[in-house]
């Protein structure tokens, strides 16, 4: 897998995932919506840690600079 996520993109995803997790565990968001958002948060964290987003590949996008891919 070739990296296709930049530092800024990874930071945004981690922040969003943390906010969703906090809202879920403080019971501000609950039920089916809460579970779905928690799954999305998990996907955000995984893609951030591996610096690869499969959807970016499908659409031909990259937020990674040329220095980061080396």
N, CA, C and O atoms as CSV, one atom per row, in Angstrom:
chain,resi,resn,atom,element,x,y,z
A,1,UNK,N,N,0.837,-1.175,0.000
A,1,UNK,CA,C,0.000,0.000,0.000
A,1,UNK,C,C,0.883,1.240,0.000
A,1,UNK,O,O,1.806,1.368,0.805
A,2,UNK,N,N,0.591,2.116,-0.888
A,2,UNK,CA,C,1.309,3.375,-0.960
A,2,UNK,C,C,0.548,4.431,-0.156
A,2,UNK,O,O,-0.677,4.522,-0.238
A,3,UNK,N,N,1.281,5.220,0.615
A,3,UNK,CA,C,0.634,6.255,1.422
A,3,UNK,C,C,-0.112,7.236,0.529
A,3,UNK,O,O,0.392,7.635,-0.522
A,4,UNK,N,N,-1.314,7.623,0.949
A,4,UNK,CA,C,-2.059,8.626,0.197
A,4,UNK,C,C,-2.740,9.649,1.111
A,4,UNK,O,O,-3.631,10.383,0.684
A,5,UNK,N,N,-2.303,9.685,2.383
A,5,UNK,CA,C,-2.868,10.637,3.346
A,5,UNK,C,C,-1.761,11.504,3.930
A,5,UNK,O,O,-0.723,11.002,4.363
A,6,UNK,N,N,-1.995,12.801,3.937
A,6,UNK,CA,C,-1.044,13.739,4.503
A,6,UNK,C,C,-1.232,13.912,6.002
A,6,UNK,O,O,-2.178,13.387,6.589
A,7,UNK,N,N,-0.325,14.651,6.604
A,7,UNK,CA,C,-0.347,14.864,8.055
A,7,UNK,C,C,-1.610,15.603,8.486
A,7,UNK,O,O,-2.234,15.231,9.480
A,8,UNK,N,N,-1.988,16.636,7.755
A,8,UNK,CA,C,-3.178,17.417,8.103
A,8,UNK,C,C,-4.432,16.552,8.038
A,8,UNK,O,O,-5.286,16.630,8.921
A,9,UNK,N,N,-4.544,15.739,7.012
A,9,UNK,CA,C,-5.692,14.845,6.845
A,9,UNK,C,C,-5.763,13.839,7.994
A,9,UNK,O,O,-6.842,13.578,8.526
A,10,UNK,N,N,-4.617,13.275,8.374
A,10,UNK,CA,C,-4.589,12.322,9.477
A,10,UNK,C,C,-4.991,12.989,10.798
A,10,UNK,O,O,-5.723,12.402,11.595
A,11,UNK,N,N,-4.516,14.199,11.024
A,11,UNK,CA,C,-4.838,14.915,12.263
A,11,UNK,C,C,-6.334,15.195,12.360
A,11,UNK,O,O,-6.934,15.015,13.420
A,12,UNK,N,N,-6.932,15.631,11.264
A,12,UNK,CA,C,-8.375,15.905,11.245
A,12,UNK,C,C,-9.160,14.634,11.557
A,12,UNK,O,O,-10.111,14.670,12.338
A,13,UNK,N,N,-8.772,13.517,10.957
A,13,UNK,CA,C,-9.479,12.257,11.188
A,13,UNK,C,C,-9.361,11.798,12.634
A,13,UNK,O,O,-10.330,11.299,13.206
A,14,UNK,N,N,-8.177,11.962,13.232
A,14,UNK,CA,C,-7.987,11.560,14.624
A,14,UNK,C,C,-8.830,12.432,15.547
A,14,UNK,O,O,-9.456,11.924,16.477
A,15,UNK,N,N,-8.851,13.728,15.300
A,15,UNK,CA,C,-9.652,14.643,16.123
A,15,UNK,C,C,-11.133,14.309,16.020
A,15,UNK,O,O,-11.829,14.261,17.034
A,16,UNK,N,N,-11.619,14.080,14.809
A,16,UNK,CA,C,-13.035,13.737,14.616
A,16,UNK,C,C,-13.357,12.419,15.320
A,16,UNK,O,O,-14.407,12.297,15.952
A,17,UNK,N,N,-12.469,11.439,15.218
A,17,UNK,CA,C,-12.690,10.147,15.868
A,17,UNK,C,C,-12.746,10.301,17.389
A,17,UNK,O,O,-13.582,9.682,18.047
A,18,UNK,N,N,-11.865,11.119,17.938
A,18,UNK,CA,C,-11.864,11.337,19.383
A,18,UNK,C,C,-13.138,12.041,19.846
A,18,UNK,O,O,-13.698,11.691,20.885
A,19,UNK,N,N,-13.591,13.023,19.085
A,19,UNK,CA,C,-14.826,13.733,19.436
A,19,UNK,C,C,-16.013,12.774,19.409
A,19,UNK,O,O,-16.853,12.800,20.309
A,20,UNK,N,N,-16.085,11.936,18.388
A,20,UNK,CA,C,-17.178,10.962,18.297
A,20,UNK,C,C,-17.125,10.004,19.477
A,20,UNK,O,O,-18.158,9.705,20.076
A,21,UNK,N,N,-15.939,9.518,19.819
A,21,UNK,CA,C,-15.801,8.585,20.939
A,21,UNK,C,C,-16.224,9.242,22.255
A,21,UNK,O,O,-16.916,8.624,23.064
A,22,UNK,N,N,-15.813,10.481,22.467
A,22,UNK,CA,C,-16.200,11.192,23.689
A,22,UNK,C,C,-17.709,11.378,23.753
A,22,UNK,O,O,-18.317,11.163,24.801
A,23,UNK,N,N,-18.318,11.778,22.636
A,23,UNK,CA,C,-19.768,11.963,22.609
A,23,UNK,C,C,-20.508,10.653,22.854
A,23,UNK,O,O,-21.553,10.637,23.505
A,24,UNK,N,N,-19.965,9.554,22.330
A,24,UNK,CA,C,-20.613,8.250,22.525
A,24,UNK,C,C,-20.510,7.795,23.975
A,24,UNK,O,O,-21.504,7.371,24.565
A,25,UNK,N,N,-19.320,7.880,24.548
A,25,UNK,CA,C,-19.121,7.358,25.903
A,25,UNK,C,C,-19.700,8.269,26.987
A,25,UNK,O,O,-19.879,7.834,28.124
A,26,UNK,N,N,-19.992,9.519,26.651
A,26,UNK,CA,C,-20.698,10.381,27.593
A,26,UNK,C,C,-22.207,10.340,27.352
A,26,UNK,O,O,-22.968,11.091,27.963
A,27,UNK,N,N,-22.619,9.457,26.458
A,27,UNK,CA,C,-24.029,9.198,26.147
A,27,UNK,C,C,-24.764,10.409,25.567
A,27,UNK,O,O,-25.973,10.559,25.747
A,28,UNK,N,N,-24.026,11.259,24.877
A,28,UNK,CA,C,-24.664,12.366,24.163
A,28,UNK,C,C,-25.250,11.848,22.853
A,28,UNK,O,O,-26.332,12.268,22.445
A,29,UNK,N,N,-24.532,10.931,22.190
A,29,UNK,CA,C,-25.096,10.238,21.034
A,29,UNK,C,C,-25.269,8.772,21.432
A,29,UNK,O,O,-24.355,8.158,21.981
A,30,UNK,N,N,-26.438,8.226,21.153
A,30,UNK,CA,C,-26.743,6.857,21.577
A,30,UNK,C,C,-27.463,6.121,20.462
A,30,UNK,O,O,-27.731,6.672,19.394
A,31,UNK,N,N,-27.764,4.878,20.736
A,31,UNK,CA,C,-28.550,4.072,19.817
A,31,UNK,C,C,-27.788,3.676,18.571
A,31,UNK,O,O,-26.561,3.584,18.568
A,32,UNK,N,N,-28.542,3.445,17.520
A,32,UNK,CA,C,-27.965,3.007,16.253
A,32,UNK,C,C,-27.026,4.054,15.670
A,32,UNK,O,O,-25.956,3.717,15.162
A,33,UNK,N,N,-27.419,5.314,15.740
A,33,UNK,CA,C,-26.564,6.385,15.233
A,33,UNK,C,C,-25.230,6.396,15.966
A,33,UNK,O,O,-24.183,6.565,15.341
A,34,UNK,N,N,-25.255,6.222,17.268
A,34,UNK,CA,C,-24.034,6.205,18.054
A,34,UNK,C,C,-23.107,5.066,17.660
A,34,UNK,O,O,-21.896,5.252,17.551
A,35,UNK,N,N,-23.677,3.894,17.449
A,35,UNK,CA,C,-22.876,2.733,17.055
A,35,UNK,C,C,-22.273,2.935,15.672
A,35,UNK,O,O,-21.098,2.640,15.453
A,36,UNK,N,N,-23.075,3.435,14.739
A,36,UNK,CA,C,-22.572,3.684,13.381
A,36,UNK,C,C,-21.448,4.719,13.413
A,36,UNK,O,O,-20.423,4.538,12.755
A,37,UNK,N,N,-21.629,5.790,14.167
A,37,UNK,CA,C,-20.588,6.814,14.257
A,37,UNK,C,C,-19.334,6.281,14.945
A,37,UNK,O,O,-18.225,6.682,14.594
A,38,UNK,N,N,-19.492,5.393,15.909
A,38,UNK,CA,C,-18.338,4.789,16.566
A,38,UNK,C,C,-17.559,3.902,15.599
A,38,UNK,O,O,-16.329,3.867,15.646
A,39,UNK,N,N,-18.251,3.199,14.740
A,39,UNK,CA,C,-17.590,2.390,13.713
A,39,UNK,C,C,-16.833,3.290,12.742
A,39,UNK,O,O,-15.697,2.991,12.375
A,40,UNK,N,N,-17.455,4.391,12.325
A,40,UNK,CA,C,-16.795,5.358,11.441
A,40,UNK,C,C,-15.548,5.923,12.121
A,40,UNK,O,O,-14.514,6.097,11.476
A,41,UNK,N,N,-15.643,6.207,13.416
A,41,UNK,CA,C,-14.491,6.715,14.160
A,41,UNK,C,C,-13.359,5.690,14.171
A,41,UNK,O,O,-12.191,6.053,14.037
A,42,UNK,N,N,-13.696,4.432,14.326
A,42,UNK,CA,C,-12.687,3.370,14.282
A,42,UNK,C,C,-12.001,3.285,12.933
A,42,UNK,O,O,-10.786,3.103,12.850
A,43,UNK,N,N,-12.790,3.420,11.876
A,43,UNK,CA,C,-12.224,3.408,10.525
A,43,UNK,C,C,-11.309,4.605,10.329
A,43,UNK,O,O,-10.240,4.478,9.731
A,44,UNK,N,N,-11.719,5.768,10.828
A,44,UNK,CA,C,-10.870,6.964,10.743
A,44,UNK,C,C,-9.532,6.731,11.439
A,44,UNK,O,O,-8.484,7.095,10.906
A,45,UNK,N,N,-9.565,6.126,12.628
A,45,UNK,CA,C,-8.322,5.876,13.360
A,45,UNK,C,C,-7.418,4.894,12.623
A,45,UNK,O,O,-6.212,5.115,12.514
A,46,UNK,N,N,-7.996,3.819,12.121
A,46,UNK,CA,C,-7.198,2.816,11.409
A,46,UNK,C,C,-6.549,3.421,10.173
A,46,UNK,O,O,-5.353,3.237,9.948
A,47,UNK,N,N,-7.328,4.141,9.369
A,47,UNK,CA,C,-6.761,4.731,8.158
A,47,UNK,C,C,-5.724,5.800,8.487
A,47,UNK,O,O,-4.781,5.999,7.720
A,48,UNK,N,N,-5.884,6.486,9.609
A,48,UNK,CA,C,-4.899,7.490,10.009
A,48,UNK,C,C,-3.578,6.838,10.389
A,48,UNK,O,O,-2.513,7.336,10.024
A,49,UNK,N,N,-3.639,5.734,11.115
A,49,UNK,CA,C,-2.417,5.080,11.571
A,49,UNK,C,C,-1.649,4.401,10.431
A,49,UNK,O,O,-0.422,4.314,10.478
A,50,UNK,N,N,-2.363,3.922,9.411
A,50,UNK,CA,C,-1.658,3.281,8.293
A,50,UNK,C,C,-1.420,4.241,7.130
A,50,UNK,O,O,-0.790,3.866,6.141
A,51,UNK,N,N,-1.915,5.468,7.236
A,51,UNK,CA,C,-1.728,6.518,6.218
A,51,UNK,C,C,-2.251,6.114,4.840
A,51,UNK,O,O,-1.698,6.513,3.816
A,52,UNK,N,N,-3.303,5.333,4.826
A,52,UNK,CA,C,-3.870,4.871,3.561
A,52,UNK,C,C,-5.388,4.863,3.656
A,52,UNK,O,O,-5.962,4.296,4.586
A,53,UNK,N,N,-6.032,5.498,2.683
A,53,UNK,CA,C,-7.487,5.508,2.609
A,53,UNK,C,C,-7.915,4.848,1.297
A,53,UNK,O,O,-7.608,5.360,0.221
A,54,UNK,N,N,-8.624,3.716,1.378
A,54,UNK,CA,C,-9.056,3.020,0.157
A,54,UNK,C,C,-9.945,3.878,-0.748
A,54,UNK,O,O,-9.879,3.749,-1.970
A,55,UNK,N,N,-10.767,4.743,-0.172
A,55,UNK,CA,C,-11.631,5.592,-0.996
A,55,UNK,C,C,-10.813,6.578,-1.827
A,55,UNK,O,O,-11.191,6.905,-2.952
A,56,UNK,N,N,-9.697,7.052,-1.279
A,56,UNK,CA,C,-8.834,7.950,-2.041
A,56,UNK,C,C,-8.303,7.245,-3.284
A,56,UNK,O,O,-8.187,7.854,-4.347
A,57,UNK,N,N,-7.982,5.967,-3.150
A,57,UNK,CA,C,-7.480,5.203,-4.293
A,57,UNK,C,C,-8.553,5.083,-5.370
A,57,UNK,O,O,-8.267,5.241,-6.556
A,58,UNK,N,N,-9.775,4.808,-4.960
A,58,UNK,CA,C,-10.872,4.657,-5.917
A,58,UNK,C,C,-11.086,5.945,-6.708
A,58,UNK,O,O,-11.290,5.910,-7.921
A,59,UNK,N,N,-11.040,7.086,-6.009
A,59,UNK,CA,C,-11.275,8.371,-6.658
A,59,UNK,C,C,-10.006,9.030,-7.187
A,59,UNK,O,O,-10.071,10.109,-7.775
A,60,UNK,N,N,-8.861,8.400,-6.988
A,60,UNK,CA,C,-7.603,8.932,-7.499
A,60,UNK,C,C,-7.106,10.153,-6.743
A,60,UNK,O,O,-6.421,10.997,-7.321
A,61,UNK,N,N,-7.437,10.264,-5.464
A,61,UNK,CA,C,-7.031,11.407,-4.650
A,61,UNK,C,C,-5.809,11.069,-3.818
A,61,UNK,O,O,-5.529,9.902,-3.546
A,62,UNK,N,N,-5.084,12.103,-3.417
A,62,UNK,CA,C,-4.005,11.963,-2.459
A,62,UNK,C,C,-3.815,13.298,-1.755
A,62,UNK,O,O,-3.854,14.356,-2.383
A,63,UNK,N,N,-3.610,13.238,-0.452
A,63,UNK,CA,C,-3.319,14.456,0.307
A,63,UNK,C,C,-1.892,14.408,0.821
A,63,UNK,O,O,-1.469,15.265,1.597
A,64,UNK,N,N,-1.166,13.410,0.388
A,64,UNK,CA,C,0.198,13.198,0.829
A,64,UNK,C,C,1.167,13.945,-0.091
A,64,UNK,O,O,1.064,13.862,-1.314
A,65,UNK,N,N,2.109,14.674,0.513
A,65,UNK,CA,C,3.101,15.361,-0.293
A,65,UNK,C,C,4.094,14.345,-0.837
A,65,UNK,O,O,4.146,13.215,-0.352
A,66,UNK,N,N,4.872,14.722,-1.821
A,66,UNK,CA,C,5.833,13.805,-2.432
A,66,UNK,C,C,6.938,13.413,-1.455
A,66,UNK,O,O,7.503,12.326,-1.574
A,67,UNK,N,N,7.257,14.279,-0.488
A,67,UNK,CA,C,8.270,13.955,0.511
A,67,UNK,C,C,7.810,12.849,1.437
A,67,UNK,O,O,8.623,12.032,1.869
A,68,UNK,N,N,6.513,12.802,1.755
A,68,UNK,CA,C,5.990,11.816,2.693
A,68,UNK,C,C,5.899,10.434,2.075
A,68,UNK,O,O,5.931,9.445,2.808
A,69,UNK,N,N,5.789,10.321,0.770
A,69,UNK,CA,C,5.642,9.023,0.128
A,69,UNK,C,C,6.956,8.273,0.050
A,69,UNK,O,O,6.948,7.066,-0.188
A,70,UNK,N,N,8.079,8.935,0.241
A,70,UNK,CA,C,9.381,8.273,0.147
A,70,UNK,C,C,9.674,7.430,1.353
A,70,UNK,O,O,10.733,6.807,1.427
